[in-house]
């Protein structure tokens, strides 16, 4: 029983950490490359549904609050843990599952999903603008998680802890900085 709890904790830690690091890197990449600030403020549809990138909660949501989302993702994936960690091509299966359920076939009309193309008024470009970010996030997420399991090195855990702490602290700092700039 004790070993099972340890394995569960390890899985939740690894998935959560991989998610936060991957999300942060993909987000910085996308914000830089695609100029979301301008796109979200000039598109009639996107400006109606997306908060400005300067909103303080965006600084927190793209960093520190992703830890909560990472834990949720880990708990959802937990029953399938052995499929991903022990089976041949398990991490590829994980990547395809995440791509299918979180990007292409969401349960609501999210941007770029089948439902989004059918039910929203967004242009094709507005629909697909997030694809490179999503694919980068999935690739990084699966790659980081694979590295945790493939190498099982203490150095990887230490690096992950350092990155996680830095990302969370940057998010908190950016949130308070944005609060002072928006007042």
trRosetta pair geometry for C-beta under 8 A, 3 or more apart (Angstrom, degrees):
i j d omega theta_ij theta_ji phi_ij phi_ji
1 4 5.6 -53 -150 32 32 113
1 5 6.6 32 153 -17 65 104
2 5 5.9 -54 -152 35 32 111
2 6 6.4 35 149 -20 64 107
3 6 5.5 -54 -148 36 33 115
3 7 6.3 33 154 -18 66 105
4 7 5.8 -53 -147 37 31 110
4 8 6.3 33 152 -20 64 106
5 8 5.6 -53 -147 36 31 113
5 9 6.3 32 154 -18 65 105
6 9 5.8 -54 -148 37 29 110
6 10 6.2 30 153 -20 64 108
7 10 5.6 -52 -144 37 31 114
7 11 6.3 33 155 -20 64 105
7 81 7.9 122 149 141 105 155
8 11 5.8 -54 -149 35 29 110
8 12 6.3 25 155 -15 65 108
8 78 6.7 34 -141 -145 89 121
9 12 5.8 -58 -146 40 30 109
9 13 6.1 32 155 -20 66 109
10 13 5.7 -54 -145 38 28 113
10 14 6.2 24 158 -17 64 110
11 14 5.9 -59 -145 39 27 108
11 15 6.1 21 161 -13 65 110
11 74 6.4 148 130 -165 80 105
11 77 7.9 -145 163 99 115 101
11 78 6.3 118 113 -115 139 77
11 81 5.2 -33 -132 -126 153 133
11 85 7.6 -93 -108 -43 107 147
12 15 6.1 -56 -140 41 26 106
12 16 6.0 25 161 -17 63 114
12 71 6.3 32 -172 -134 104 71
12 74 4.2 111 -130 144 60 145
12 75 6.8 31 -112 -62 108 68
12 78 7.2 -1 -71 -85 87 113
13 16 6.1 -63 -145 40 22 109
13 17 6.0 14 162 -13 62 115
14 17 6.0 -59 -141 41 25 106
14 18 6.0 25 161 -18 64 111
14 74 7.8 133 66 -116 62 122
14 145 5.9 100 150 -130 106 76
14 148 4.5 139 -142 152 124 169
14 149 7.5 78 -175 -48 161 83
15 18 5.8 -56 -142 39 26 110
15 19 6.2 30 157 -22 62 108
15 70 6.3 164 122 180 73 85
15 73 5.9 -150 155 103 118 98
15 74 3.6 150 77 -95 133 94
15 77 6.1 176 -123 56 155 136
15 145 6.4 30 -98 -108 58 122
16 19 5.8 -57 -151 34 26 112
16 20 6.5 21 156 -16 64 106
16 67 6.1 46 180 -155 110 64
16 70 3.4 104 -142 131 60 117
16 71 5.1 22 -98 -66 124 59
16 73 7.5 154 -88 58 56 98
16 74 5.3 -44 -46 -29 81 137
17 20 5.9 -54 -145 36 32 107
17 21 6.3 24 160 -12 66 109
17 70 7.0 118 -24 174 23 153
17 144 7.6 -134 112 146 84 131
17 160 4.8 48 165 177 143 119
17 161 7.9 -47 -125 -73 139 44
17 163 7.9 97 -173 79 99 106
17 164 5.3 -65 -131 -73 92 131
18 21 6.2 -60 -144 42 27 106
18 22 5.9 22 161 -14 65 116
18 70 7.6 153 59 -144 59 119
18 140 7.8 173 -179 132 82 74
18 141 5.2 97 143 -152 103 60
18 144 3.9 167 -132 96 94 118
18 145 4.4 4 -98 -59 171 81
18 148 6.9 -94 -62 -18 119 132
18 160 8.0 -36 -64 -134 58 125
19 22 6.0 -64 -143 43 23 106
19 23 5.8 22 162 -20 65 113
19 66 6.4 -159 128 161 98 103
19 69 6.7 -143 147 104 141 90
19 70 3.6 177 64 -109 133 97
19 73 5.6 133 -81 49 151 148
19 74 7.7 -117 -12 -44 133 91
19 141 5.9 31 -96 -124 53 111
20 23 5.9 -56 -140 38 24 110
20 24 6.3 25 160 -20 61 109
20 63 7.6 57 -163 -167 96 46
20 66 4.8 139 -112 105 74 113
20 67 5.6 14 -81 -79 133 65
20 70 5.3 -50 -39 -47 86 148
20 164 5.8 70 89 -122 142 85
20 167 5.8 147 155 98 109 152
20 168 7.7 -10 -174 -58 145 85
21 24 5.9 -57 -149 35 27 111
21 25 6.4 21 157 -13 64 109
21 140 7.2 -135 111 153 86 118
21 144 5.9 143 77 -113 128 165
21 160 7.0 -88 -43 -137 144 77
21 163 5.3 36 -105 131 114 135
21 164 6.8 -68 -58 -74 94 71
21 167 6.8 -147 -94 -35 56 154
22 25 6.0 -59 -146 40 29 107
22 26 6.0 23 159 -13 66 113
22 136 8.0 175 -175 131 88 70
22 137 5.1 103 146 -155 104 63
22 138 7.9 116 167 -49 142 9
22 140 3.6 159 -129 104 96 110
22 141 4.0 -112 33 -64 174 69
22 143 8.0 136 -97 48 119 90
22 144 5.9 -137 -54 7 105 135
23 26 6.0 -59 -141 43 26 107
23 27 5.9 28 158 -22 63 113
23 62 7.2 -164 143 -167 103 62
23 66 4.9 -164 80 -152 154 153
23 69 7.8 81 -64 82 165 132
23 70 7.9 -125 -4 -67 134 102
23 137 5.9 39 -95 -134 52 117
23 141 7.8 48 -43 -74 70 107
24 27 5.8 -59 -145 37 24 112
24 28 6.4 23 159 -17 63 105
24 62 7.0 109 -109 152 62 83
24 63 6.0 58 -102 -111 107 72
24 66 7.3 -157 -51 44 82 159
24 167 4.9 -93 -77 -133 161 129
25 28 6.0 -55 -148 36 28 108
25 29 6.3 31 153 -19 63 109
25 136 7.5 -127 112 147 94 113
25 140 5.7 -177 69 -136 131 167
26 29 5.6 -55 -148 38 31 116
26 30 6.1 26 156 -16 67 109
26 133 5.1 108 167 -166 102 73
26 134 7.7 95 179 -75 144 16
26 136 4.4 156 -117 100 99 107
26 137 3.8 -52 -24 -69 170 81
26 140 6.2 -151 -47 22 103 139
27 30 5.8 -56 -141 40 29 106
27 31 6.0 28 161 -18 66 108
27 62 4.9 155 -179 -164 163 116
27 133 7.1 61 -88 -156 41 121
28 31 5.9 -54 -140 38 27 109
28 32 6.2 23 160 -15 62 112
29 32 6.2 -69 -154 40 22 107
29 33 5.9 1 164 -3 64 119
29 132 8.0 -120 126 131 116 105
29 133 6.8 166 85 -111 101 77
29 136 6.0 -85 75 132 154 167
30 33 6.1 -62 -130 47 26 99
30 34 5.3 -18 -174 20 68 120
30 36 6.6 48 135 -40 92 122
30 130 7.5 26 -145 -129 146 61
30 132 6.9 157 -100 92 93 96
30 133 3.7 11 -75 -90 140 121
30 136 7.6 -172 -50 45 97 138
31 34 7.3 -56 -105 52 12 83
31 35 8.0 65 -180 -95 44 18
31 36 5.3 -63 -119 20 62 117
31 37 7.5 57 -160 -27 88 89
31 53 6.8 132 -134 -148 112 145
33 132 7.5 -77 96 105 144 145
34 39 6.5 -25 148 -14 91 147
34 129 6.1 118 -164 -175 143 101
34 132 7.6 163 -54 57 126 125
34 133 7.5 -71 1 -44 143 114
35 38 4.5 -8 152 32 111 113
35 39 5.9 122 102 -22 78 95
36 39 5.4 -62 -136 45 34 111
36 40 5.5 30 167 -19 73 111
36 53 5.6 112 103 -67 104 135
37 40 6.5 -59 -143 37 18 104
37 41 6.5 1 160 -6 56 116
37 52 7.2 44 -143 -170 73 78
37 53 4.4 -87 -91 34 79 134
37 54 7.2 63 -130 -34 111 87
38 41 6.1 -71 -147 43 26 102
38 42 5.9 1 167 -3 69 119
39 42 6.5 -69 -135 44 21 96
39 43 5.9 11 174 -13 64 117
39 46 6.3 -14 140 93 80 164
39 129 6.8 153 176 -157 158 160
40 43 6.7 -50 -123 37 20 103
40 46 4.9 -115 -126 139 53 116
40 47 6.0 121 161 -85 57 62
40 50 4.5 -96 -144 96 116 133
40 51 7.9 1 167 84 143 30
40 52 6.5 160 110 -116 124 46
40 53 6.4 133 40 -31 143 91
41 47 5.6 71 -139 -100 26 114
41 52 6.2 41 -78 -114 101 95
42 47 7.1 156 32 -46 13 125
43 46 3.8 49 81 27 124 108
43 47 5.8 165 75 -15 60 86
43 126 6.1 135 -158 -102 153 123
44 47 6.3 -61 -141 38 18 106
44 48 6.6 18 157 -22 57 111
45 48 5.8 -63 -157 31 29 112
45 49 6.8 -8 161 7 65 110
45 120 7.6 100 -169 170 141 109
45 121 6.1 -163 -101 86 135 95
45 122 5.2 -172 120 -94 160 77
45 123 7.9 173 23 -2 142 78
45 126 6.2 53 73 -172 129 166
46 49 6.4 -77 -146 50 32 89
46 50 5.0 -11 177 14 77 124
46 122 7.7 75 -57 -119 80 112
46 126 6.1 -148 -51 -143 110 118
47 50 6.7 -58 -102 53 23 87
51 55 4.3 -45 157 10 121 156
51 57 6.9 3 113 65 169 109
51 58 6.1 -159 97 -59 119 109
52 55 5.2 126 66 -30 75 91
52 58 7.6 -106 99 -23 49 147
53 58 5.5 -168 -153 148 44 166
54 58 7.3 67 52 40 8 137
54 178 6.4 173 178 -144 63 111
54 181 7.5 -99 -175 103 109 124
54 182 6.9 148 142 -79 102 110
55 58 4.8 99 69 -12 84 105
55 178 7.2 60 136 163 20 139
55 182 7.6 59 -125 -90 40 157
56 59 5.9 -51 -164 27 46 111
56 60 6.9 30 148 -6 72 107
56 175 5.1 76 -179 -157 93 65
56 176 7.9 72 -148 -65 121 17
56 178 3.9 169 -99 100 72 118
56 179 4.8 47 -101 -63 149 71
56 182 6.3 -112 -38 14 101 143
57 60 5.5 -61 -152 46 43 108
57 61 5.4 44 152 -24 76 113
57 175 7.4 44 -95 -128 28 102
58 61 5.6 -53 -130 42 28 111
58 62 6.0 21 169 -14 63 112
58 178 7.7 -176 52 -137 88 172
59 62 6.6 -60 -142 39 19 102
59 63 6.7 -18 165 13 55 118
59 171 5.8 156 150 -154 74 62
59 174 3.6 -151 -165 117 131 109
59 175 4.6 -169 90 -71 117 59
59 177 7.5 -178 -137 55 172 93
59 178 5.2 179 -9 -8 140 140
60 63 6.5 -86 -148 52 25 90
60 64 5.3 -45 -158 48 70 110
60 65 5.4 67 143 -19 83 110
60 171 5.3 100 -120 167 42 103
60 172 7.1 59 -108 -89 89 44
60 174 7.5 -168 -54 81 55 94
60 175 4.3 43 -56 -84 100 130
61 65 4.9 -32 -115 50 44 134
61 66 7.4 88 170 -48 44 79
62 65 8.0 45 10 47 22 95
62 66 6.9 5 178 -39 22 120
62 171 6.9 -170 76 -115 67 110
63 66 6.3 -106 160 11 9 111
63 167 5.2 -163 -157 167 96 82
63 168 6.4 162 149 -103 98 31
63 170 5.9 -132 -145 85 157 89
63 171 2.6 -163 87 -74 132 123
63 172 7.8 -117 100 -21 128 54
63 174 7.1 107 8 39 148 130
64 67 6.3 -37 -180 3 46 110
64 167 7.5 173 -69 128 54 77
64 168 4.6 84 -107 -142 84 69
64 171 3.7 -164 -21 94 92 142
64 172 5.7 76 -56 -51 150 78
64 175 7.6 -51 20 -27 133 134
65 68 5.7 -34 -173 23 62 112
65 69 7.0 59 135 -12 72 101
65 171 7.5 -154 0 167 69 149
66 69 5.1 -51 -151 42 50 115
66 70 6.0 59 147 -28 73 100
67 70 5.5 -48 -146 33 32 117
67 71 6.7 34 153 -20 62 100
67 164 7.6 87 -96 -164 112 106
67 168 6.7 19 -39 -93 134 114
68 71 5.8 -53 -154 33 32 110
68 72 6.6 32 149 -17 64 104
69 72 5.5 -53 -151 36 36 113
69 73 6.3 38 151 -20 68 103
70 73 5.6 -51 -146 36 32 112
70 74 6.3 34 153 -21 64 106
71 74 5.6 -53 -147 36 32 114
71 75 6.3 30 155 -18 65 106
72 75 5.9 -57 -148 37 30 108
72 76 6.4 29 154 -18 64 107
73 76 5.8 -58 -150 37 30 111
73 77 6.2 17 157 -9 66 112
74 77 6.0 -64 -143 45 28 103
74 78 6.4 55 152 -56 63 91
75 78 5.4 -21 -150 -12 33 124
77 80 5.6 -77 -168 55 62 101
77 81 6.6 99 135 -73 83 66
77 84 7.1 4 177 -8 118 149
77 94 7.4 41 -143 -134 134 107
78 81 5.6 -8 -158 -42 39 111
80 83 4.6 -42 -177 31 83 123
80 84 6.2 73 129 -17 91 100
81 84 6.2 -71 -158 41 31 102
81 85 5.8 -6 165 6 72 120
82 85 6.1 -68 -125 53 30 93
82 86 4.7 -19 -168 22 73 125
82 87 7.2 82 141 -24 68 92
83 86 7.4 -28 -72 49 7 83
83 87 5.4 -17 -158 9 46 131
83 90 5.7 161 140 -137 51 101
83 93 6.3 -94 149 100 104 147
83 94 8.0 144 106 -64 95 84
84 87 7.4 1 -50 37 9 95
84 90 4.3 130 -159 161 26 106
84 91 6.0 74 -168 -83 85 51
84 93 6.5 -139 -98 75 68 104
84 94 4.5 53 -121 -60 119 121
84 145 7.7 -24 156 139 129 134
85 90 6.0 -112 -6 126 14 156
85 149 5.3 -152 -139 -125 92 152
86 90 6.4 100 50 -61 35 156
87 90 4.3 123 63 -73 79 101
87 93 7.2 9 85 9 124 147
89 92 4.4 -44 -173 41 86 122
89 93 6.0 98 126 -28 84 92
90 93 5.5 -53 -153 33 33 115
90 94 6.6 37 149 -22 65 101
91 94 5.2 -42 -148 31 41 118
91 95 6.5 46 151 -20 65 99
91 142 5.0 126 174 -172 100 100
91 145 6.5 170 -127 92 114 106
91 146 4.5 23 -111 -82 169 106
91 149 7.9 -173 -64 47 123 135
92 95 5.6 -50 -150 34 34 113
92 96 6.5 31 153 -15 65 105
92 142 7.6 86 -85 -176 31 146
93 96 5.9 -57 -148 39 30 109
93 97 6.2 34 153 -22 65 108
94 97 5.7 -56 -148 36 29 113
94 98 6.3 25 157 -15 65 107
94 142 5.7 157 92 -114 111 104
94 145 7.3 -83 111 86 161 149
95 98 5.9 -57 -146 38 28 107
95 99 6.2 29 156 -18 64 109
95 138 5.4 102 -148 164 84 107
95 139 7.2 48 -133 -89 129 45
95 141 7.9 150 -102 79 79 98
95 142 4.3 -19 -72 -64 103 157
96 99 5.6 -53 -143 38 31 113
96 100 6.1 29 159 -18 65 110
97 100 5.9 -60 -146 39 25 109
97 101 6.1 -2 167 3 64 114
98 101 6.5 -67 -134 49 24 93
98 102 5.3 -18 -177 18 65 122
98 103 7.7 53 137 -6 65 99
98 138 5.3 169 99 -125 125 106
98 141 7.1 -116 140 88 176 143
98 142 7.6 -156 26 -57 141 106
99 102 7.1 -62 -110 51 11 85
99 103 5.3 -38 -161 33 53 123
99 104 6.3 34 149 -4 74 109
99 134 7.6 112 -122 146 73 109
99 135 7.6 37 -112 -104 112 68
99 138 5.6 39 -68 -123 87 166
100 103 7.4 -8 -47 49 5 81
100 104 5.5 -47 -134 51 41 115
100 105 5.5 -6 173 27 71 114
101 105 6.2 -44 -105 73 35 92
101 106 7.3 85 170 -93 47 51
102 106 6.8 39 -152 -85 26 93
102 134 7.5 -175 112 -154 100 116
103 106 7.4 -104 135 -43 2 97
103 112 6.3 -40 -174 113 81 120
103 113 6.8 -175 156 -87 36 79
103 131 7.4 92 -168 -116 130 66
103 134 4.8 113 -103 168 129 150
103 138 7.7 -63 -26 -47 135 135
104 112 7.7 -71 -94 135 44 87
104 113 6.1 121 -179 -131 19 66
104 114 6.4 46 169 -27 68 91
105 113 6.4 143 -87 -158 13 102
105 114 5.8 14 -102 11 63 119
105 115 8.0 94 -150 -13 42 96
106 109 7.8 -170 85 -63 115 5
106 110 4.3 30 48 17 162 125
106 113 4.3 -76 23 -104 100 159
106 115 6.1 -96 72 31 84 124
106 116 7.6 47 45 -28 119 100
107 115 7.6 37 155 -22 13 158
108 113 7.8 87 83 63 47 155
108 115 6.1 -172 139 111 21 155
109 113 6.8 -168 -153 66 33 114
109 115 4.3 -123 -94 134 55 99
109 116 4.8 122 -178 -88 68 52
109 118 7.3 -118 -115 65 104 81
109 119 4.2 -98 -98 72 139 120
109 120 5.1 149 162 -42 127 99
110 113 4.5 69 64 -5 87 127
110 115 6.8 64 23 70 62 109
110 116 5.3 -69 84 -56 37 120
111 116 5.2 131 -120 -144 16 157
111 120 7.6 -45 -95 41 56 167
111 122 6.6 -24 -120 64 85 174
111 126 6.9 -102 -140 144 113 75
111 127 5.8 -174 -169 -139 73 45
111 129 7.4 -41 165 47 135 89
111 130 5.6 91 107 13 125 133
112 116 5.7 25 31 63 25 151
112 117 7.7 24 -153 -47 18 89
112 127 5.0 136 -80 168 53 71
112 128 5.6 110 -109 -97 101 42
112 129 7.8 -128 -61 40 117 54
112 130 5.5 -120 -18 59 145 103
112 131 5.9 175 -140 -62 145 84
112 134 7.4 -164 98 -4 159 152
113 116 4.4 104 48 0 74 103
113 117 7.2 -139 92 -3 42 82
114 117 6.0 -55 -154 34 30 109
114 118 6.5 21 152 -13 64 111
115 118 5.8 -63 -147 41 32 108
115 119 5.7 -15 174 16 71 118
116 119 6.9 -72 -121 51 19 82
116 120 5.1 -17 -163 12 63 126
116 122 6.8 -21 173 43 99 129
116 127 5.7 149 126 -133 119 99
117 120 7.5 -22 -70 40 9 90
117 127 5.9 60 -85 -142 76 153
120 127 7.6 155 73 -91 125 97
122 126 3.9 -123 -174 95 106 125
122 127 5.3 139 109 -59 119 77
123 126 4.7 95 52 8 77 102
123 127 7.0 -133 97 -8 42 88
124 127 5.6 -56 -153 32 31 116
124 128 6.4 2 162 1 67 111
125 128 6.4 -69 -139 48 28 92
125 129 6.2 53 160 -56 66 93
126 129 6.1 -26 -142 -8 28 118
128 131 4.9 -17 -170 -11 75 123
130 133 5.2 -62 -161 47 62 114
130 134 5.5 63 143 -26 88 107
131 134 5.7 -59 -141 39 30 110
131 135 6.1 25 164 -16 67 108
132 135 5.9 -57 -143 40 29 107
132 136 6.1 29 158 -18 65 108
133 136 5.8 -57 -147 39 28 110
133 137 6.2 29 154 -20 64 106
134 137 5.7 -52 -146 36 30 111
134 138 6.3 28 156 -17 64 105
135 138 5.8 -51 -144 37 31 110
135 139 6.2 32 155 -19 64 108
136 139 5.7 -57 -146 39 29 112
136 140 6.1 25 158 -14 66 109
137 140 5.9 -60 -145 42 27 106
137 141 5.9 30 158 -23 66 112
138 141 5.7 -55 -141 37 27 114
138 142 6.2 19 163 -11 64 109
139 142 6.3 -60 -144 42 24 103
139 143 5.9 22 157 -18 62 116
140 143 5.6 -60 -140 42 27 112
140 144 6.0 26 163 -19 66 107
141 144 6.2 -56 -145 36 22 105
141 145 6.3 16 157 -12 60 112
142 145 5.8 -59 -145 42 29 110
142 146 6.0 35 155 -24 65 108
143 146 5.6 -52 -144 35 28 114
143 147 6.4 32 154 -22 62 104
144 147 5.6 -52 -152 32 32 114
144 148 6.8 39 149 -23 63 99
144 160 7.8 120 -175 -105 115 111
145 148 5.6 -46 -155 26 35 116
145 149 6.8 18 154 -5 65 106
146 149 6.1 -69 -154 46 32 101
146 150 5.6 26 156 -21 72 116
147 150 5.7 -54 -127 40 28 108
147 151 5.8 -8 -177 12 65 115
147 156 6.2 -170 138 -141 103 141
148 151 7.4 -83 -142 47 8 85
148 152 7.6 59 165 -79 48 48
148 156 6.2 180 -104 136 56 137
148 157 7.9 82 -130 -74 91 73
148 160 7.6 34 -91 -59 106 153
149 152 7.0 11 -160 -57 26 84
151 156 5.8 121 87 -33 124 146
152 156 7.9 -132 -160 37 2 134
153 156 4.7 99 69 -3 89 100
153 157 7.5 -158 101 0 54 83
154 157 5.6 -56 -158 38 41 112
154 158 6.3 41 148 -20 72 105
155 158 5.6 -52 -145 37 34 112
155 159 6.2 35 155 -18 66 105
156 159 5.8 -53 -146 39 30 111
156 160 6.2 33 153 -21 63 108
157 160 5.5 -54 -145 37 30 113
157 161 6.3 34 155 -22 65 103
158 161 5.7 -51 -149 33 31 112
158 162 6.4 30 153 -17 64 106
159 162 5.8 -56 -149 37 31 111
159 163 6.2 28 155 -16 66 108
160 163 5.8 -55 -144 40 29 109
160 164 6.0 31 157 -20 65 109
161 164 5.8 -57 -145 38 27 111
161 165 6.2 25 158 -17 64 108
162 165 6.0 -57 -147 38 26 108
162 166 6.3 25 156 -17 63 110
163 166 5.7 -58 -146 39 29 111
163 167 6.2 28 157 -19 66 108
164 167 5.9 -56 -146 36 28 110
164 168 6.3 24 158 -15 64 108
165 168 5.9 -57 -145 40 28 109
165 169 6.1 24 158 -15 65 111
166 169 5.9 -59 -143 42 27 108
166 170 6.1 29 157 -21 65 108
167 170 5.8 -53 -144 36 28 111
167 171 6.4 30 155 -20 62 106
168 171 5.8 -56 -152 35 29 113
168 172 6.5 26 154 -16 64 106
169 172 5.7 -53 -146 38 33 109
169 173 6.1 33 156 -17 67 108
170 173 5.7 -57 -144 41 29 111
170 174 5.9 29 157 -19 66 110
171 174 5.8 -55 -141 39 27 109
171 175 6.2 34 155 -26 62 105
172 175 5.6 -50 -150 29 29 116
172 176 6.8 20 156 -10 62 104
173 176 6.2 -61 -153 40 30 103
173 177 6.2 30 151 -19 66 111
174 177 5.5 -55 -143 40 32 114
174 178 6.1 33 157 -20 66 106
175 178 5.9 -57 -149 37 26 108
175 179 6.5 31 150 -24 62 104
176 179 5.4 -45 -147 29 36 117
176 180 6.7 32 156 -15 64 102
177 180 6.0 -58 -154 37 32 106
177 181 6.3 24 152 -14 66 111
178 181 5.6 -58 -141 42 34 108
178 182 5.9 24 162 -14 69 113
179 182 6.2 -65 -141 41 23 103
179 183 6.6 18 161 -22 61 113
180 183 6.2 -60 -146 30 29 109
